[in-house]
Amino acid sequence: MSVSEIEINQFESSVPNPKLQLSTTGKILIGVTGGVALGLTVICAPFVSPALRKFCLPYIPATNEQLSNILSALRGRKGTLLDLGSGDGRIVIEAAKNKFVSDGVELNPWLVLYSRFSALKNGLGSQTKFFRRDLWKYDVSKYDNIVIFGVEQMMADLEKKFLKECKPECNIIACRFPLPNLRPTRTVGHGIDTVWIYDIRDS
């Protein structure tokens, strides 16, 4: 091998291999992309998974008018309150501000954590509890007041659950859709913000 060939080989070996660089960069990009995708899946799954169940109960925050109507429906009531499908915890927190011992049941773990943080932030940690539970499996028998933001397809089954489990003096507040067979003692509001109040004693 001549001197010039040796010099050329030494020069080529000193130049970075673009294929090697691309391969390393590609692996890094794949790793980062995969990590982001996994993170988004973990965060989004609790919000998407309700659509895969028999009854889809999506997270839709209560409007200010709905919240006002619920508090109006609770006027003159006292004791314990349960929000089935409590979402961001607003109803539970507002009820606690009005002297109710309030619980929320929610399947989405991120919303449960957010609700607990909001309750602590409002100084209501001792008056509220949030449980990550399936509302169909949660025992509602100890509560004096129950709030539910349901969808039309689930109201008949909810009605059966209430009639089976609720104590006689329990007050049911249904939002967005009424219970199909029970007659409400009164209604508050109109349109999408309507709430229907039911007294189990009258059922």
TIRO-2110 file (N, C-alpha, C; in Angstrom, 1 decimal):
// TIRO-2110
0.9, -1.2, 0.0, N, 1, A
0.0, 0.0, 0.0, CA, 1, A
0.9, 1.2, 0.0, C, 1, A
0.5, 2.2, -0.9, N, 2, A
1.4, 3.4, -1.0, CA, 2, A
1.1, 4.4, 0.2, C, 2, A
2.0, 5.3, 0.3, N, 3, A
1.8, 6.4, 1.3, CA, 3, A
0.5, 7.1, 1.1, C, 3, A
0.2, 7.5, -0.1, N, 4, A
-1.1, 8.2, -0.4, CA, 4, A
-2.3, 7.4, 0.0, C, 4, A
-2.3, 6.1, -0.3, N, 5, A
-3.5, 5.3, 0.1, CA, 5, A
-3.6, 5.2, 1.6, C, 5, A
-2.5, 5.1, 2.3, N, 6, A
-2.6, 5.1, 3.8, CA, 6, A
-3.2, 6.4, 4.3, C, 6, A
-2.7, 7.5, 3.7, N, 7, A
-3.3, 8.8, 4.1, CA, 7, A
-4.8, 8.9, 3.8, C, 7, A
-5.2, 8.4, 2.7, N, 8, A
-6.6, 8.5, 2.4, CA, 8, A
-7.5, 7.7, 3.3, C, 8, A
-6.9, 6.5, 3.7, N, 9, A
-7.6, 5.6, 4.6, CA, 9, A
-7.7, 6.2, 6.0, C, 9, A
-6.7, 6.9, 6.4, N, 10, A
-6.7, 7.6, 7.7, CA, 10, A
-7.7, 8.7, 7.7, C, 10, A
-7.7, 9.4, 6.6, N, 11, A
-8.7, 10.6, 6.5, CA, 11, A
-10.1, 10.1, 6.6, C, 11, A
-10.4, 9.0, 5.8, N, 12, A
-11.8, 8.4, 5.8, CA, 12, A
-12.2, 7.9, 7.2, C, 12, A
-11.2, 7.3, 7.9, N, 13, A
-11.6, 6.8, 9.2, CA, 13, A
-11.8, 7.9, 10.3, C, 13, A
-11.2, 9.1, 10.0, N, 14, A
-11.4, 10.2, 10.9, CA, 14, A
-12.7, 11.0, 10.7, C, 14, A
-13.4, 10.8, 9.5, N, 15, A
-14.6, 11.5, 9.2, CA, 15, A
-15.8, 10.7, 9.8, C, 15, A
-16.7, 11.4, 10.5, N, 16, A
-17.8, 10.7, 11.2, CA, 16, A
-18.7, 10.0, 10.1, C, 16, A
-19.2, 8.9, 10.5, N, 17, A
-20.0, 8.1, 9.6, CA, 17, A
-21.5, 8.6, 9.7, C, 17, A
-22.0, 9.3, 8.6, N, 18, A
-23.3, 9.9, 8.6, CA, 18, A
-24.4, 8.8, 8.9, C, 18, A
-24.2, 7.6, 8.4, N, 19, A
-25.2, 6.5, 8.6, CA, 19, A
-25.3, 6.2, 10.1, C, 19, A
-24.1, 6.1, 10.8, N, 20, A
-24.1, 5.8, 12.2, CA, 20, A
-24.8, 6.9, 13.0, C, 20, A
-24.5, 8.2, 12.6, N, 21, A
-25.1, 9.3, 13.3, CA, 21, A
-26.6, 9.3, 13.1, C, 21, A
-27.1, 9.0, 11.9, N, 22, A
-28.5, 9.0, 11.6, CA, 22, A
-29.2, 7.9, 12.4, C, 22, A
-28.5, 6.8, 12.5, N, 23, A
-29.1, 5.7, 13.2, CA, 23, A
-29.2, 6.0, 14.7, C, 23, A
-28.2, 6.6, 15.3, N, 24, A
-28.3, 7.0, 16.7, CA, 24, A
-29.4, 8.1, 16.9, C, 24, A
-29.4, 9.1, 16.0, N, 25, A
-30.5, 10.1, 16.1, CA, 25, A
-31.9, 9.5, 15.9, C, 25, A
-32.0, 8.6, 15.0, N, 26, A
-33.3, 7.9, 14.8, CA, 26, A
-33.7, 7.2, 16.0, C, 26, A
-32.8, 6.5, 16.7, N, 27, A
-33.2, 5.7, 17.9, CA, 27, A
-33.6, 6.7, 19.0, C, 27, A
-33.0, 7.8, 19.1, N, 28, A
-33.4, 8.8, 20.1, CA, 28, A
-34.8, 9.3, 19.8, C, 28, A
-35.0, 9.7, 18.5, N, 29, A
-36.3, 10.2, 18.2, CA, 29, A
-37.4, 9.2, 18.4, C, 29, A
-37.1, 7.9, 18.1, N, 30, A
-38.1, 6.8, 18.3, CA, 30, A
-38.4, 6.7, 19.8, C, 30, A
-37.4, 6.8, 20.6, N, 31, A
-37.6, 6.6, 22.0, CA, 31, A
-38.4, 7.8, 22.6, C, 31, A
-38.1, 9.0, 22.1, N, 32, A
-38.8, 10.2, 22.6, CA, 32, A
-40.3, 10.1, 22.2, C, 32, A
-40.5, 9.8, 20.9, N, 33, A
-41.9, 9.7, 20.4, CA, 33, A
-42.6, 8.6, 21.1, C, 33, A
-42.0, 7.5, 21.3, N, 34, A
-42.7, 6.4, 22.0, CA, 34, A
-43.0, 6.8, 23.4, C, 34, A
-42.1, 7.5, 24.1, N, 35, A
-42.4, 7.9, 25.5, CA, 35, A
-43.6, 8.9, 25.5, C, 35, A
-43.6, 9.9, 24.6, N, 36, A
-44.7, 10.8, 24.5, CA, 36, A
-46.0, 10.1, 24.3, C, 36, A
-46.0, 9.2, 23.3, N, 37, A
-47.2, 8.4, 23.0, CA, 37, A
-47.7, 7.7, 24.2, C, 37, A
-46.8, 7.0, 24.9, N, 38, A
-47.2, 6.3, 26.1, CA, 38, A
-47.8, 7.2, 27.2, C, 38, A
-47.2, 8.3, 27.3, N, 39, A
-47.7, 9.3, 28.3, CA, 39, A
-49.0, 9.8, 28.0, C, 39, A
-49.3, 10.1, 26.7, N, 40, A
-50.6, 10.6, 26.3, CA, 40, A
-51.6, 9.5, 26.4, C, 40, A
-51.2, 8.2, 26.2, N, 41, A
-52.2, 7.1, 26.3, CA, 41, A
-52.6, 7.0, 27.8, C, 41, A
-51.6, 7.0, 28.7, N, 42, A
-51.9, 6.9, 30.1, CA, 42, A
-52.8, 8.0, 30.6, C, 42, A
-52.6, 9.2, 30.1, N, 43, A
-53.4, 10.4, 30.6, CA, 43, A
-54.8, 10.3, 30.0, C, 43, A
-54.9, 10.0, 28.7, N, 44, A
-56.1, 10.1, 28.0, CA, 44, A
-57.0, 8.8, 28.2, C, 44, A
-56.4, 7.7, 28.5, N, 45, A
-57.2, 6.5, 28.6, CA, 45, A
-58.4, 6.6, 29.6, C, 45, A
-58.3, 7.2, 30.8, N, 46, A
-59.4, 7.3, 31.7, CA, 46, A
-60.5, 8.2, 31.1, C, 46, A
-60.2, 9.1, 30.2, N, 47, A
-61.3, 9.9, 29.6, CA, 47, A
-62.0, 9.2, 28.4, C, 47, A
-61.2, 8.3, 27.7, N, 48, A
-61.7, 7.6, 26.5, CA, 48, A
-62.5, 6.4, 26.9, C, 48, A
-62.0, 5.7, 28.0, N, 49, A
-62.5, 4.3, 28.3, CA, 49, A
-64.0, 4.3, 28.7, C, 49, A
-64.6, 5.4, 29.2, N, 50, A
-66.0, 5.4, 29.4, CA, 50, A
-66.8, 5.0, 28.2, C, 50, A
-66.4, 5.4, 27.0, N, 51, A
-67.1, 5.1, 25.8, CA, 51, A
-67.1, 3.6, 25.5, C, 51, A
-66.2, 2.9, 26.1, N, 52, A
-66.1, 1.4, 25.8, CA, 52, A
-67.0, 0.6, 26.8, C, 52, A
-67.6, 1.3, 27.8, N, 53, A
-68.5, 0.6, 28.7, CA, 53, A
-69.9, 0.5, 28.2, C, 53, A
-70.7, -0.3, 28.9, N, 54, A
-72.1, -0.4, 28.4, CA, 54, A
-72.8, 0.9, 28.4, C, 54, A
-72.7, 1.7, 29.4, N, 55, A
-73.2, 3.1, 29.4, CA, 55, A
-72.1, 4.1, 29.5, C, 55, A
-72.1, 4.9, 28.5, N, 56, A
-71.0, 6.0, 28.4, CA, 56, A
-71.4, 7.2, 29.2, C, 56, A
-70.7, 7.5, 30.3, N, 57, A
-70.9, 8.6, 31.1, CA, 57, A
-69.7, 9.6, 30.9, C, 57, A
-69.7, 10.4, 29.9, N, 58, A
-68.6, 11.3, 29.6, CA, 58, A
-68.5, 12.4, 30.7, C, 58, A
-67.2, 12.9, 30.8, N, 59, A
-67.0, 14.0, 31.7, CA, 59, A
-67.4, 15.3, 31.0, C, 59, A
-68.5, 15.9, 31.5, N, 60, A
-69.0, 17.2, 31.0, CA, 60, A
-69.2, 18.1, 32.2, C, 60, A
-68.3, 19.1, 32.5, N, 61, A
-68.5, 19.9, 33.7, CA, 61, A
-69.9, 20.6, 33.8, C, 61, A
-70.4, 20.7, 35.0, N, 62, A
-71.6, 21.3, 35.2, CA, 62, A
-71.5, 22.8, 34.9, C, 62, A
-72.6, 23.4, 34.4, N, 63, A
-72.6, 24.8, 34.1, CA, 63, A
-72.9, 25.5, 35.5, C, 63, A
-72.6, 26.8, 35.5, N, 64, A
-72.9, 27.6, 36.7, CA, 64, A
-74.4, 27.5, 37.0, C, 64, A
-75.2, 27.6, 36.0, N, 65, A
-76.7, 27.5, 36.2, CA, 65, A
-77.1, 26.2, 36.8, C, 65, A
-76.5, 25.1, 36.3, N, 66, A
-76.8, 23.8, 36.8, CA, 66, A
-76.4, 23.7, 38.3, C, 66, A
-75.3, 24.2, 38.6, N, 67, A
-74.8, 24.2, 40.0, CA, 67, A
-75.8, 25.0, 40.9, C, 67, A
-76.2, 26.1, 40.4, N, 68, A
-77.1, 27.0, 41.1, CA, 68, A
-78.5, 26.2, 41.3, C, 68, A
-78.9, 25.5, 40.3, N, 69, A
-80.2, 24.8, 40.4, CA, 69, A
-80.1, 23.6, 41.4, C, 69, A
-78.9, 23.0, 41.4, N, 70, A
-78.7, 21.9, 42.4, CA, 70, A
-78.7, 22.4, 43.8, C, 70, A
-78.1, 23.5, 44.0, N, 71, A
-78.1, 24.1, 45.4, CA, 71, A
-79.5, 24.6, 45.8, C, 71, A
-80.2, 25.0, 44.8, N, 72, A
-81.6, 25.4, 45.1, CA, 72, A
-82.5, 24.2, 45.5, C, 72, A
-82.2, 23.0, 44.8, N, 73, A
-82.9, 21.8, 45.0, CA, 73, A
-82.5, 21.3, 46.4, C, 73, A
-81.4, 21.6, 46.9, N, 74, A
-80.9, 21.1, 48.2, CA, 74, A
-81.3, 22.0, 49.4, C, 74, A
-82.0, 23.2, 49.0, N, 75, A
-82.3, 24.1, 50.1, CA, 75, A
-83.3, 23.5, 51.1, C, 75, A
-83.0, 23.6, 52.3, N, 76, A
-83.9, 23.0, 53.4, CA, 76, A
-83.5, 21.6, 53.7, C, 76, A
-82.5, 21.0, 53.0, N, 77, A
-82.0, 19.7, 53.2, CA, 77, A
-80.8, 19.7, 54.1, C, 77, A
-80.4, 18.6, 54.6, N, 78, A
-79.1, 18.5, 55.4, CA, 78, A
-78.6, 17.1, 55.4, C, 78, A
-77.5, 16.8, 56.1, N, 79, A
-77.0, 15.5, 56.2, CA, 79, A
-75.9, 15.2, 55.2, C, 79, A
-75.9, 14.0, 54.6, N, 80, A
-74.8, 13.5, 53.7, CA, 80, A
-75.3, 13.7, 52.3, C, 80, A
-74.3, 13.9, 51.4, N, 81, A
-74.6, 14.0, 50.0, CA, 81, A
-73.6, 13.2, 49.2, C, 81, A
-74.1, 12.6, 48.1, N, 82, A
-73.2, 11.8, 47.2, CA, 82, A
-73.4, 12.3, 45.8, C, 82, A
-72.3, 12.6, 45.1, N, 83, A
-72.4, 12.9, 43.7, CA, 83, A
-71.8, 11.7, 42.9, C, 83, A
-72.7, 11.0, 42.2, N, 84, A
-72.3, 9.8, 41.4, CA, 84, A
-71.8, 10.3, 40.1, C, 84, A
-70.5, 10.0, 39.8, N, 85, A
-69.8, 10.5, 38.6, CA, 85, A
-69.5, 12.0, 38.9, C, 85, A
-68.6, 12.2, 39.9, N, 86, A
-68.4, 13.5, 40.4, CA, 86, A
-67.5, 14.4, 39.6, C, 86, A
-66.9, 13.8, 38.6, N, 87, A
-66.1, 14.7, 37.7, CA, 87, A
-65.0, 15.5, 38.4, C, 87, A
-65.0, 16.8, 38.2, N, 88, A
-64.0, 17.7, 38.8, CA, 88, A
-64.3, 18.0, 40.2, C, 88, A
-65.4, 17.5, 40.8, N, 89, A
-65.6, 17.7, 42.2, CA, 89, A
-66.4, 19.0, 42.6, C, 89, A
-66.8, 19.8, 41.6, N, 90, A
-67.4, 21.1, 41.9, CA, 90, A
-68.7, 20.9, 42.8, C, 90, A
-69.5, 20.0, 42.4, N, 91, A
-70.8, 19.8, 43.2, CA, 91, A
-70.5, 19.4, 44.6, C, 91, A
-69.6, 18.5, 44.8, N, 92, A
-69.2, 18.0, 46.1, CA, 92, A
-68.7, 19.2, 47.0, C, 92, A
-67.8, 19.9, 46.4, N, 93, A
-67.2, 21.1, 47.1, CA, 93, A
-68.2, 22.1, 47.4, C, 93, A
-69.1, 22.5, 46.5, N, 94, A
-70.1, 23.5, 46.8, CA, 94, A
-71.1, 23.0, 47.8, C, 94, A
-71.4, 21.7, 47.8, N, 95, A
-72.3, 21.2, 48.8, CA, 95, A
-71.7, 21.3, 50.2, C, 95, A
-70.4, 21.0, 50.2, N, 96, A
-69.6, 21.0, 51.5, CA, 96, A
-69.6, 22.5, 52.0, C, 96, A
-69.5, 23.4, 51.1, N, 97, A
-69.6, 24.8, 51.6, CA, 97, A
-70.9, 25.2, 52.2, C, 97, A
-71.9, 24.4, 51.8, N, 98, A
-73.3, 24.6, 52.3, CA, 98, A
-73.6, 23.6, 53.5, C, 98, A
-72.6, 23.1, 54.2, N, 99, A
-72.7, 22.3, 55.4, CA, 99, A
-73.1, 20.9, 55.2, C, 99, A
-73.0, 20.4, 54.0, N, 100, A
-73.2, 19.0, 53.7, CA, 100, A
-71.9, 18.2, 53.9, C, 100, A
-72.0, 17.0, 54.4, N, 101, A
-70.9, 16.1, 54.4, CA, 101, A
-70.9, 15.4, 53.1, C, 101, A
-70.0, 15.7, 52.2, N, 102, A
-70.1, 15.4, 50.8, CA, 102, A
-69.1, 14.4, 50.3, C, 102, A
-69.6, 13.4, 49.5, N, 103, A
-68.7, 12.4, 48.9, CA, 103, A
-68.9, 12.4, 47.4, C, 103, A
-67.8, 12.1, 46.7, N, 104, A
-67.9, 12.0, 45.2, CA, 104, A
-67.4, 10.6, 44.8, C, 104, A
-68.1, 10.0, 43.8, N, 105, A
-67.6, 8.7, 43.2, CA, 105, A
-67.3, 9.0, 41.8, C, 105, A
-66.1, 8.7, 41.4, N, 106, A
-65.6, 8.9, 40.0, CA, 106, A
-64.6, 7.8, 39.6, C, 106, A
-64.8, 7.4, 38.4, N, 107, A
-63.9, 6.3, 37.9, CA, 107, A
-62.6, 6.8, 37.3, C, 107, A
-62.5, 8.1, 36.9, N, 108, A
-61.3, 8.6, 36.3, CA, 108, A
-60.3, 9.0, 37.4, C, 108, A
-59.2, 8.4, 37.5, N, 109, A
-58.2, 8.7, 38.6, CA, 109, A
-57.7, 10.1, 38.5, C, 109, A
-57.5, 10.7, 37.4, N, 110, A
-57.0, 12.1, 37.3, CA, 110, A
-58.0, 13.1, 37.9, C, 110, A
-59.3, 12.8, 37.6, N, 111, A
-60.4, 13.7, 38.1, CA, 111, A
-60.5, 13.5, 39.6, C, 111, A
-60.3, 12.3, 40.1, N, 112, A
-60.4, 12.1, 41.6, CA, 112, A
-59.2, 12.9, 42.2, C, 112, A
-58.0, 12.8, 41.7, N, 113, A
-56.9, 13.5, 42.3, CA, 113, A
-57.1, 15.0, 42.2, C, 113, A
-57.6, 15.5, 41.1, N, 114, A
-57.9, 16.9, 40.9, CA, 114, A
-59.0, 17.4, 41.9, C, 114, A
-60.0, 16.6, 42.1, N, 115, A
-61.1, 16.9, 43.1, CA, 115, A
-60.5, 17.0, 44.5, C, 115, A
-59.7, 16.0, 44.9, N, 116, A
-59.1, 16.1, 46.2, CA, 116, A
-58.2, 17.3, 46.4, C, 116, A
-57.5, 17.7, 45.4, N, 117, A
-56.6, 18.9, 45.5, CA, 117, A
-57.5, 20.1, 45.6, C, 117, A
-58.6, 20.2, 44.8, N, 118, A
-59.5, 21.3, 44.9, CA, 118, A
-60.1, 21.5, 46.3, C, 118, A
-60.5, 20.3, 46.8, N, 119, A
-61.1, 20.3, 48.2, CA, 119, A
-60.1, 20.9, 49.2, C, 119, A
-58.9, 20.4, 49.2, N, 120, A
-57.9, 20.9, 50.1, CA, 120, A
-57.6, 22.3, 49.9, C, 120, A
-57.6, 22.8, 48.6, N, 121, A
-57.3, 24.2, 48.3, CA, 121, A
-58.4, 25.1, 48.9, C, 121, A
-59.7, 24.5, 49.0, N, 122, A
-60.8, 25.3, 49.5, CA, 122, A
-61.0, 25.1, 51.0, C, 122, A
-60.1, 24.4, 51.6, N, 123, A
-60.1, 24.1, 53.1, CA, 123, A
-61.3, 23.2, 53.5, C, 123, A
-61.6, 22.3, 52.5, N, 124, A
-62.8, 21.4, 52.8, CA, 124, A
-62.3, 19.9, 52.8, C, 124, A
-61.1, 19.6, 53.0, N, 125, A
-60.6, 18.3, 53.0, CA, 125, A
-61.2, 17.4, 54.0, C, 125, A
-61.6, 17.9, 55.1, N, 126, A
-62.3, 17.1, 56.2, CA, 126, A
-63.7, 16.9, 56.0, C, 126, A
-64.4, 17.7, 55.1, N, 127, A
-65.8, 17.6, 54.8, CA, 127, A
-66.1, 16.9, 53.5, C, 127, A
-65.1, 16.5, 52.8, N, 128, A
-65.3, 15.8, 51.5, CA, 128, A
-64.5, 14.6, 51.4, C, 128, A
-65.0, 13.6, 50.6, N, 129, A
-64.2, 12.4, 50.3, CA, 129, A
-64.5, 12.1, 48.8, C, 129, A
-63.4, 11.7, 48.1, N, 130, A
-63.6, 11.3, 46.7, CA, 130, A
-63.1, 9.9, 46.6, C, 130, A
-63.9, 9.0, 46.0, N, 131, A
-63.6, 7.6, 45.8, CA, 131, A
-63.5, 7.3, 44.3, C, 131, A
-62.4, 6.5, 44.0, N, 132, A
-62.3, 6.0, 42.6, CA, 132, A
-63.1, 4.7, 42.6, C, 132, A
-64.3, 4.7, 42.2, N, 133, A
-65.2, 3.5, 42.2, CA, 133, A
-66.1, 3.5, 40.9, C, 133, A
-66.6, 2.3, 40.6, N, 134, A
-67.6, 2.2, 39.6, CA, 134, A
-68.9, 2.5, 40.3, C, 134, A
-69.7, 3.5, 39.8, N, 135, A
-70.9, 3.9, 40.4, CA, 135, A
-71.9, 2.8, 40.6, C, 135, A
-71.9, 1.8, 39.7, N, 136, A
-72.9, 0.7, 39.7, CA, 136, A
-72.6, -0.2, 40.9, C, 136, A
-71.4, -0.2, 41.3, N, 137, A
-71.0, -1.1, 42.4, CA, 137, A
-70.9, -0.4, 43.8, C, 137, A
-71.1, 0.9, 43.8, N, 138, A
-71.0, 1.6, 45.0, CA, 138, A
-72.3, 1.6, 45.8, C, 138, A
-72.2, 1.4, 47.0, N, 139, A
-73.4, 1.3, 47.9, CA, 139, A
-73.9, 2.7, 48.3, C, 139, A
-75.1, 3.1, 47.9, N, 140, A
-75.6, 4.4, 48.1, CA, 140, A
-76.5, 4.5, 49.3, C, 140, A
-76.6, 3.4, 50.1, N, 141, A
-77.7, 3.3, 51.1, CA, 141, A
-77.5, 4.3, 52.3, C, 141, A
-76.4, 4.8, 52.5, N, 142, A
-76.2, 5.6, 53.7, CA, 142, A
-76.4, 7.1, 53.5, C, 142, A
-76.7, 7.5, 52.2, N, 143, A
-76.7, 8.9, 51.9, CA, 143, A
-78.2, 9.5, 52.0, C, 143, A
-78.2, 10.8, 52.4, N, 144, A
-79.5, 11.5, 52.5, CA, 144, A
-79.8, 12.2, 51.2, C, 144, A
-78.8, 12.5, 50.4, N, 145, A
-79.0, 13.2, 49.2, CA, 145, A
-78.1, 12.6, 48.1, C, 145, A
-78.6, 12.4, 46.9, N, 146, A
-77.8, 11.9, 45.8, CA, 146, A
-78.0, 12.8, 44.6, C, 146, A
-76.9, 13.2, 44.0, N, 147, A
-76.9, 13.9, 42.7, CA, 147, A
-76.3, 13.0, 41.6, C, 147, A
-77.0, 13.0, 40.5, N, 148, A
-76.5, 12.3, 39.3, CA, 148, A
-76.7, 13.1, 38.0, C, 148, A
-75.6, 13.2, 37.3, N, 149, A
-75.6, 13.7, 35.9, CA, 149, A
-75.5, 12.5, 35.0, C, 149, A
-76.6, 12.0, 34.6, N, 150, A
-76.6, 10.8, 33.8, CA, 150, A
-76.8, 11.0, 32.3, C, 150, A
-76.8, 9.9, 31.6, N, 151, A
-77.2, 9.9, 30.2, CA, 151, A
-78.6, 9.2, 30.1, C, 151, A
-79.3, 9.4, 29.1, N, 152, A
-80.7, 8.9, 29.0, CA, 152, A
-80.7, 7.4, 29.1, C, 152, A
-79.7, 6.7, 28.4, N, 153, A
-79.8, 5.3, 28.4, CA, 153, A
-79.6, 4.6, 29.7, C, 153, A
-79.0, 5.3, 30.7, N, 154, A
-78.7, 4.7, 32.0, CA, 154, A
-79.7, 5.0, 33.1, C, 154, A
-80.6, 5.9, 32.8, N, 155, A
-81.5, 6.4, 33.9, CA, 155, A
-82.4, 5.3, 34.4, C, 155, A
-82.9, 4.4, 33.6, N, 156, A
-83.8, 3.3, 34.0, CA, 156, A
-83.1, 2.4, 35.0, C, 156, A
-81.8, 2.0, 34.7, N, 157, A
-81.1, 1.2, 35.6, CA, 157, A
-80.7, 1.9, 36.9, C, 157, A
-80.4, 3.2, 36.8, N, 158, A
-80.1, 4.0, 38.0, CA, 158, A
-81.4, 4.0, 38.9, C, 158, A
-82.5, 4.2, 38.3, N, 159, A
-83.8, 4.2, 39.0, CA, 159, A
-83.9, 2.9, 39.9, C, 159, A
-83.7, 1.8, 39.2, N, 160, A
-83.8, 0.5, 39.9, CA, 160, A
-82.8, 0.4, 41.1, C, 160, A
-81.6, 0.9, 40.8, N, 161, A
-80.5, 0.9, 41.9, CA, 161, A
-81.0, 1.8, 43.1, C, 161, A
-81.5, 3.0, 42.8, N, 162, A
-82.0, 3.8, 43.9, CA, 162, A
-83.1, 3.2, 44.7, C, 162, A
-84.1, 2.6, 44.0, N, 163, A
-85.2, 2.0, 44.7, CA, 163, A
-84.8, 0.8, 45.5, C, 163, A
-83.8, 0.1, 45.1, N, 164, A
-83.3, -1.0, 45.8, CA, 164, A
-82.4, -0.6, 47.0, C, 164, A
-81.6, 0.4, 46.9, N, 165, A
-80.6, 0.7, 47.9, CA, 165, A
-80.9, 1.9, 48.8, C, 165, A
-81.6, 2.9, 48.3, N, 166, A
-81.7, 4.1, 49.0, CA, 166, A
-82.6, 4.0, 50.2, C, 166, A
-82.3, 4.7, 51.3, N, 167, A
-83.1, 4.7, 52.5, CA, 167, A
-84.3, 5.6, 52.2, C, 167, A
-85.4, 5.4, 52.9, N, 168, A
-86.7, 6.0, 52.6, CA, 168, A
-86.7, 7.6, 52.5, C, 168, A
-85.9, 8.2, 53.3, N, 169, A
-85.8, 9.7, 53.3, CA, 169, A
-84.9, 10.3, 52.3, C, 169, A
-84.3, 9.4, 51.5, N, 170, A
-83.3, 9.9, 50.5, CA, 170, A
-83.9, 10.8, 49.5, C, 170, A
-83.1, 11.9, 49.1, N, 171, A
-83.5, 12.9, 48.1, CA, 171, A
-82.7, 12.7, 46.9, C, 171, A
-83.3, 12.4, 45.8, N, 172, A
-82.5, 12.2, 44.5, CA, 172, A
-82.6, 13.4, 43.6, C, 172, A
-81.5, 13.9, 43.2, N, 173, A
-81.5, 15.1, 42.3, CA, 173, A
-80.9, 14.6, 40.9, C, 173, A
-81.7, 14.5, 39.9, N, 174, A
-81.3, 14.0, 38.6, CA, 174, A
-81.1, 15.2, 37.7, C, 174, A
-79.9, 15.3, 37.0, N, 175, A
-79.6, 16.4, 36.2, CA, 175, A
-79.5, 15.9, 34.7, C, 175, A
-79.9, 16.8, 33.8, N, 176, A
-79.9, 16.6, 32.4, CA, 176, A
-81.0, 15.6, 31.9, C, 176, A
-81.2, 14.5, 32.6, N, 177, A
-82.2, 13.6, 32.2, CA, 177, A
-83.0, 13.1, 33.5, C, 177, A
-84.3, 13.0, 33.4, N, 178, A
-85.1, 12.6, 34.5, CA, 178, A
-85.1, 11.0, 34.7, C, 178, A
-85.5, 10.5, 35.8, N, 179, A
-85.7, 9.1, 36.0, CA, 179, A
-87.0, 8.8, 35.2, C, 179, A
-87.0, 7.6, 34.6, N, 180, A
-88.1, 7.4, 33.6, CA, 180, A
-89.5, 7.1, 34.2, C, 180, A
-89.6, 6.5, 35.4, N, 181, A
-90.8, 6.1, 35.9, CA, 181, A
-91.3, 6.8, 37.2, C, 181, A
-90.4, 7.3, 38.0, N, 182, A
-90.7, 8.0, 39.2, CA, 182, A
-91.2, 9.4, 38.9, C, 182, A
-92.1, 9.9, 39.7, N, 183, A
-92.7, 11.2, 39.5, CA, 183, A
-91.9, 12.2, 40.4, C, 183, A
-91.3, 13.3, 39.8, N, 184, A
-90.5, 14.2, 40.6, CA, 184, A
-91.5, 15.0, 41.5, C, 184, A
-91.0, 15.3, 42.7, N, 185, A
-91.7, 16.2, 43.6, CA, 185, A
-91.7, 17.6, 43.1, C, 185, A
-90.6, 18.0, 42.4, N, 186, A
-90.5, 19.3, 41.8, CA, 186, A
-89.4, 19.4, 40.8, C, 186, A
-89.3, 20.4, 40.0, N, 187, A
-88.2, 20.6, 39.1, CA, 187, A
-87.7, 22.0, 39.3, C, 187, A
-86.4, 22.2, 39.0, N, 188, A
-85.8, 23.5, 39.1, CA, 188, A
-85.1, 23.8, 37.7, C, 188, A
-85.3, 24.9, 37.2, N, 189, A
-84.6, 25.3, 35.9, CA, 189, A
-85.4, 24.8, 34.7, C, 189, A
-84.7, 25.0, 33.6, N, 190, A
-85.3, 24.6, 32.3, CA, 190, A
-84.3, 24.2, 31.3, C, 190, A
-84.7, 23.5, 30.3, N, 191, A
-83.7, 23.0, 29.2, CA, 191, A
-82.7, 22.1, 29.7, C, 191, A
-81.5, 22.2, 29.2, N, 192, A
-80.4, 21.3, 29.6, CA, 192, A
-80.0, 21.5, 31.1, C, 192, A
-80.4, 22.6, 31.7, N, 193, A
-80.0, 22.9, 33.1, CA, 193, A
-81.0, 22.4, 34.1, C, 193, A
-82.1, 21.8, 33.6, N, 194, A
-83.2, 21.3, 34.5, CA, 194, A
-82.6, 20.3, 35.4, C, 194, A
-83.1, 20.3, 36.7, N, 195, A
-82.9, 19.3, 37.7, CA, 195, A
-84.2, 18.8, 38.2, C, 195, A
-84.3, 17.5, 38.3, N, 196, A
-85.6, 16.8, 38.8, CA, 196, A
-85.3, 16.3, 40.2, C, 196, A
-86.2, 16.6, 41.1, N, 197, A
-86.0, 16.2, 42.5, CA, 197, A
-87.0, 15.1, 42.9, C, 197, A
-86.5, 14.0, 43.4, N, 198, A
-87.4, 12.8, 43.8, CA, 198, A
-87.2, 12.5, 45.3, C, 198, A
-88.3, 12.2, 45.9, N, 199, A
-88.3, 11.8, 47.3, CA, 199, A
-88.6, 10.3, 47.3, C, 199, A
-87.7, 9.5, 47.8, N, 200, A
-87.9, 8.0, 47.7, CA, 200, A
-89.1, 7.6, 48.6, C, 200, A
-89.5, 8.4, 49.6, N, 201, A
-90.7, 8.1, 50.4, CA, 201, A
-92.0, 8.1, 49.5, C, 201, A
-91.9, 8.9, 48.4, N, 202, A
-93.1, 9.0, 47.6, CA, 202, A
-93.2, 7.9, 46.5, C, 202, A
-92.1, 7.0, 46.5, N, 203, A
-92.0, 6.1, 45.4, CA, 203, A
-92.7, 4.8, 45.7, C, 203, A
END
